[in-house]
């Protein structure tokens, strides 16, 4: 079953926290430090959610707009999808790769609805990153606080000259489990059993089932 419990609200809430601002917000210039990048994005997203009741309620149209306009520019989503699919990505033709990205995005999108309902009560503490000025990839550690025990939330970010803030996120670790690694194990089983088209079909069917469930 592709949509497992862990790859659910906390993971996508982590994704939402880590990618919040519109590219238009920042002037071009030297990139921020990676921990400052995560800290600014997180604070802005929380502020946006706290001011918007429709986001807190999980309005599908508002959630979709948030993802497309203010999340996707800060992710290397092709890298995320390719890494999740694993060796099967190289076997896929361009059309299959496009479908995989679309269905993977839809799979993650659904959990924003539940995750954003929790954000109004949470905050994030970003820890200083241990990185050299010329590092191309950096690990940024943080914690989500506000409900029970703090939740570990780590980001892997890459330097990107064309990114709005000089960095893009390409993986997340929530409570010791990396999002992409978790999906890779699931996707590999599907590809081994049914091939790339089989994975696309499974993702499509899962997304259709989710839409029907949400509409009830």
C-alpha positions in Angstrom: 0.0 0.0 0.0 1.7 3.2 -1.2 0.1 5.8 1.2 1.4 4.5 4.5 0.8 6.0 7.9 4.1 7.7 8.3 4.2 9.3 4.9 1.3 11.3 6.0 0.4 14.5 7.9 3.7 15.1 9.8 5.8 14.5 6.7 3.8 16.8 4.5 3.5 19.3 7.3 7.3 19.2 7.3 7.4 19.8 3.6 5.0 22.8 4.0 7.1 24.3 6.8 10.1 24.1 4.7 8.9 25.8 1.6 6.7 28.8 2.0 7.6 32.0 0.2 6.9 33.4 -3.2 10.0 34.0 -5.4 8.9 37.7 -5.7 9.5 38.3 -2.0 13.3 38.3 -2.4 15.6 40.5 -4.4 18.4 38.7 -6.3 21.7 38.5 -4.5 23.9 36.2 -2.4 22.0 33.3 -0.9 21.1 33.3 2.8 22.8 30.8 5.0 20.9 27.5 4.8 19.6 27.6 8.3 18.4 31.2 7.8 16.7 30.0 4.6 14.7 27.4 6.5 14.0 29.7 9.5 12.6 32.5 7.2 10.4 30.1 5.2 9.0 28.4 8.2 8.1 31.6 10.0 6.4 33.1 6.9 4.3 30.0 6.3 3.1 29.8 9.9 2.2 33.5 9.7 0.3 32.9 6.5 -1.7 30.0 7.9 -2.6 31.8 11.1 -4.1 34.7 9.1 -6.1 32.5 6.7 -9.0 30.5 8.1 -9.6 28.7 4.8 -6.1 27.3 4.9 -6.6 26.1 8.5 -9.8 24.4 7.4 -8.0 22.6 4.6 -9.9 24.3 1.7 -8.6 22.2 -1.3 -8.4 25.1 -3.7 -6.4 27.2 -1.2 -4.1 24.3 -0.4 -3.5 23.7 -4.1 -2.7 27.4 -4.6 -0.3 27.4 -1.6 1.6 24.4 -3.0 1.9 25.6 -6.6 2.7 29.2 -5.9 4.7 29.1 -2.7 6.0 25.6 -2.1 7.1 24.2 -5.4 9.6 26.9 -6.3 11.6 25.9 -3.2 11.8 22.2 -3.9 13.8 20.2 -6.4 10.8 18.1 -7.1 12.2 16.3 -10.1 15.2 15.2 -7.9 12.8 14.1 -5.2 10.6 12.1 -7.5 13.6 10.5 -9.3 15.2 9.6 -6.0 11.9 8.1 -4.7 11.5 6.0 -7.9 15.1 4.9 -7.8 16.6 3.0 -10.7 13.2 2.8 -12.3 13.5 6.5 -13.1 16.2 5.9 -15.6 14.0 3.2 -17.3 11.1 5.6 -17.6 10.6 7.6 -20.8 9.9 11.4 -20.6 6.1 10.9 -20.6 6.3 8.4 -17.8 8.6 10.7 -15.8 6.1 13.5 -16.2 3.2 11.2 -15.0 5.3 10.0 -12.0 5.9 13.6 -10.9 2.2 14.5 -11.3 0.9 11.6 -9.4 3.6 11.9 -6.7 2.7 15.5 -6.2 -1.0 14.6 -6.0 -0.2 12.0 -3.4 1.6 14.5 -1.2 -0.9 17.2 -1.8 -3.8 15.4 -0.1 -2.0 15.3 3.2 -1.6 19.1 3.2 -5.3 19.3 4.1 -4.9 17.5 7.4 -1.4 18.9 8.1 -2.3 22.6 7.8 -5.1 22.2 10.4 -2.4 21.5 12.9 0.0 24.3 11.9 -1.9 27.1 13.8 -0.8 25.5 17.1 2.8 24.8 16.2 6.2 26.5 15.9 9.5 25.5 14.6 13.0 25.8 16.1 15.8 25.8 13.5 19.3 24.8 14.8 22.5 26.4 13.5 23.8 24.5 10.5 27.3 23.2 10.4 28.3 24.1 6.9 31.2 25.7 5.1 30.6 28.7 2.9 31.2 26.7 -0.3 29.2 23.6 0.6 26.8 22.6 -2.2 24.6 20.4 0.0 23.8 21.0 3.6 21.8 19.3 6.4 19.6 21.7 8.4 18.2 20.3 11.7 15.1 21.6 13.4 12.2 20.6 15.7 8.5 21.2 15.6 7.2 22.2 19.0 3.7 22.8 20.4 2.0 19.5 20.9 3.5 16.9 23.2 7.2 16.0 22.6 9.1 18.0 20.0 9.2 16.4 16.6 12.6 16.0 14.9 12.5 17.7 11.5 15.6 17.8 9.3 16.1 19.1 5.8 18.6 18.3 3.0 19.1 21.4 0.9 21.1 22.1 -2.2 22.6 25.3 -3.5 20.8 26.4 -6.7 21.7 29.5 -8.6 18.2 29.8 -10.1 16.3 29.2 -6.8 14.4 32.2 -5.2 16.6 32.2 -2.1 19.7 30.3 -3.4 18.7 27.0 -2.0 16.2 24.2 -2.8 15.0 21.4 -0.5 15.3 17.8 -1.8 14.6 15.6 1.2 13.1 15.6 4.7 13.7 13.6 7.8 10.8 13.4 10.3 11.4 11.5 13.5 14.4 9.6 12.0 12.8 8.6 8.8 13.7 10.2 5.5 10.7 10.9 3.3 12.3 9.9 0.0 14.0 6.8 1.4 10.6 5.7 2.8 8.9 6.1 -0.6 11.8 4.4 -2.5 11.3 1.2 -0.6 7.6 1.2 -1.4 8.0 2.2 -5.1 10.8 -0.4 -5.7 8.4 -3.2 -4.7 5.8 -1.9 -7.1 8.3 -1.5 -10.0 9.7 -5.0 -9.4 6.2 -6.5 -9.5 4.6 -4.4 -12.3 7.2 -2.1 -13.9 7.1 1.7 -14.2 3.6 1.7 -15.7 2.4 -0.4 -12.9 3.7 2.1 -10.4 2.0 4.9 -12.3 -1.3 2.9 -12.3 -1.0 2.2 -8.6 -0.4 5.9 -7.8 -3.2 7.0 -10.0 -5.7 4.5 -8.4 -4.6 5.6 -4.9 -5.1 9.3 -5.8 -8.6 8.5 -7.3 -9.6 6.5 -4.2 -8.4 9.4 -2.0 -10.5 11.9 -4.0 -13.6 9.8 -3.7 -13.0 9.4 0.1 -12.5 13.1 0.5 -15.7 13.9 -1.4 -17.9 11.8 0.9 
